[in-house]
Amino acid sequence: MTFRPVRLDGRDALSATAVSAASVVRNKVRIEPQELAAVRFSWKVPALTPSADLALRDADDSPVRIILAFEGDRSKFSTKNAMLSELMRALTGEEMPYATLMYVWCNKRQPGTVIPNPRTDRIRTMVLESGPGQLGRWLDYERNIRADFEKAFGEAPGALVGVAVMTDSDNTRSTSRAWYGPLTFTQRTVSAAP
């Protein structure tokens, strides 16, 4: 897996190449729930992975993913999710986020579709692009984080605590390439009580 900064089509970008691999570039952030507003990002994808299917455990690959991780009430975890969280802590030293929302490019599902992750229901994937029609060009997005989280999980979000980009091809044993533009957040201004 290779990430590197580049200048592409007059834009600053992060180039990502995955050869039978999955890797992420991530940052910790902290945006309180009442301050959540929008996330802005862009990506460019030259080709899709024909055998990828985001709903299948063994084919869950996408050339682009924007990943948002949230805090929440872990006492609501199912037994399975509590065990997954313990396993993640043992392997990485970090807690599994309470909820993770991913924006992706899917081969066939319609934009707006929410796909539960085949491994845990604490990860939901929202399709922003589908099929090959927009390949090879920069696409710019501005997404309402709260609205998308509520659509995906049916509850209000907790604090946003992490953000990542991911290009993966490990399940399909293929090669994926993509470019990501800068990612920025807008925050609501919270006025102080008089």
C-alpha positions in Angstrom: 0.0 0.0 0.0 1.4 3.4 -1.0 0.3 6.9 -0.1 2.1 9.9 -1.3 1.4 13.6 -1.7 1.2 14.7 -5.4 -0.1 17.6 -7.5 -2.7 16.4 -10.0 -4.8 18.4 -12.4 -3.8 21.6 -10.6 -4.9 20.2 -7.2 -3.0 19.1 -4.1 -3.8 15.4 -3.6 -2.9 12.3 -1.8 -2.2 9.4 -4.2 -3.2 6.0 -3.0 -2.3 2.6 -4.5 -3.3 -0.7 -3.0 -2.0 -4.1 -4.4 -3.9 -6.9 -2.6 -3.8 -4.6 0.5 -5.8 -2.4 2.8 -4.3 0.5 4.6 -5.4 3.8 6.0 -4.1 7.3 6.6 -5.9 8.5 9.7 -6.0 11.4 12.1 -7.5 11.9 15.5 -9.9 14.8 15.8 -12.4 16.0 18.4 -15.6 17.7 17.3 -18.4 17.7 19.8 -21.8 16.6 18.7 -23.3 20.1 18.9 -20.5 21.5 16.7 -20.9 18.9 13.9 -21.8 20.4 10.6 -20.3 19.4 7.2 -17.3 17.5 5.8 -15.9 18.5 2.5 -13.7 16.3 0.4 -12.9 15.2 -3.2 -11.6 12.1 -4.9 -10.7 10.9 -8.4 -10.9 7.2 -9.3 -9.6 5.8 -12.6 -11.2 2.3 -12.4 -13.4 0.2 -10.3 -12.7 -3.3 -9.0 -15.2 -5.5 -10.9 -15.5 -8.3 -8.3 -15.9 -6.0 -5.3 -19.2 -6.1 -3.3 -19.4 -4.0 -0.2 -22.1 -6.2 1.3 -20.0 -9.4 1.2 -17.3 -10.1 3.7 -14.9 -11.7 1.2 -15.4 -8.9 -1.5 -15.6 -5.8 0.7 -13.3 -3.5 -1.2 -13.6 0.0 -2.6 -11.1 2.2 -4.4 -12.0 5.2 -2.1 -13.3 5.5 1.4 -13.7 8.5 3.7 -14.0 7.2 7.2 -15.5 9.0 10.2 -15.3 7.5 13.7 -17.6 8.5 16.6 -17.8 8.1 20.3 -20.9 6.8 21.9 -22.4 4.7 24.7 -20.5 1.3 24.6 -22.9 -0.2 27.0 -25.2 -0.5 24.0 -22.8 -2.9 22.3 -24.1 -6.4 21.5 -22.0 -9.3 22.9 -20.4 -9.7 19.4 -19.4 -6.0 19.2 -18.1 -6.0 22.8 -15.9 -9.0 21.9 -14.7 -7.3 18.7 -13.9 -4.2 20.7 -11.8 -6.3 23.2 -10.0 -8.0 20.3 -9.2 -4.7 18.7 -7.9 -3.3 22.0 -5.7 -6.4 22.4 -4.4 -6.2 18.8 -3.9 -2.4 18.5 -4.1 -1.0 22.0 -7.1 1.2 20.9 -10.8 1.0 21.4 -13.1 0.2 18.6 -15.1 3.3 17.8 -18.7 3.3 19.0 -19.8 3.9 15.4 -18.0 4.4 12.1 -19.5 6.0 9.0 -17.8 5.5 5.6 -18.4 7.3 2.4 -17.6 5.1 -0.7 -17.8 4.5 -4.4 -19.7 1.3 -5.1 -19.9 -0.8 -8.2 -23.7 -1.1 -8.4 -25.7 0.2 -5.5 -27.5 3.5 -5.9 -26.1 6.7 -4.3 -27.7 7.2 -0.8 -27.7 3.4 -0.1 -26.5 2.5 3.4 -24.8 -0.9 3.6 -24.2 -2.5 7.0 -20.7 -3.9 7.3 -20.6 -7.7 7.0 -18.5 -8.0 10.2 -20.2 -5.5 12.6 -23.3 -3.4 12.6 -21.2 -0.6 14.2 -19.8 0.3 10.7 -22.2 1.6 8.1 -21.2 2.5 4.5 -22.9 5.2 2.6 -22.7 5.0 -1.2 -21.9 8.4 -2.8 -21.1 7.2 -6.3 -22.1 4.1 -8.2 -20.8 2.4 -11.4 -18.3 3.7 -13.9 -20.1 6.9 -15.2 -17.9 9.4 -13.3 -14.6 7.6 -13.5 -11.5 9.6 -14.3 -12.6 13.0 -13.0 -12.4 14.9 -9.8 -15.7 14.8 -7.8 -16.3 17.2 -5.0 -18.6 16.6 -2.0 -20.0 18.4 1.0 -21.9 16.1 3.3 -24.0 16.9 6.4 -22.4 14.7 9.0 -25.3 14.7 11.5 -27.9 13.9 8.8 -25.8 11.1 7.2 -25.1 9.6 10.6 -28.8 9.7 11.6 -29.8 8.1 8.3 -27.1 5.3 8.7 -27.6 4.6 12.4 -31.0 5.9 13.4 -29.6 7.9 16.3 -27.8 11.2 16.9 -24.0 11.1 16.6 -21.6 11.4 19.5 -18.4 13.3 19.2 -16.4 12.8 16.0 -13.0 11.4 17.2 -11.3 10.2 14.0 -11.1 10.7 10.3 -9.3 8.5 7.7 -9.0 7.7 4.0 -8.7 4.2 2.8 -8.1 2.5 -0.6 -8.4 -1.2 -0.3 -8.1 -4.3 -2.5 -7.2 -7.0 0.0 -10.4 -9.1 -0.2 -10.5 -9.2 -4.0 -6.7 -9.6 -4.4 -6.6 -6.9 -7.0 -5.0 -3.5 -7.5 -6.8 -0.2 -6.8 -5.7 3.4 -7.3 -7.2 6.7 -6.4 -6.5 10.3 -5.4 -7.9 12.2 -2.5 -8.1 16.0 -2.3 -7.9 17.9 1.0 -10.6 17.1 3.6 -12.0 19.8 5.8 -14.7 20.2 8.4 -17.1 23.1 9.0 -18.3 23.5 12.5 -21.5 25.1 13.9 -20.9 28.2 15.9 -22.4 27.6 19.3 -23.4 30.9 20.9 -22.8 31.3 24.6 -25.8 31.9 26.8 -26.2 35.5 28.0 
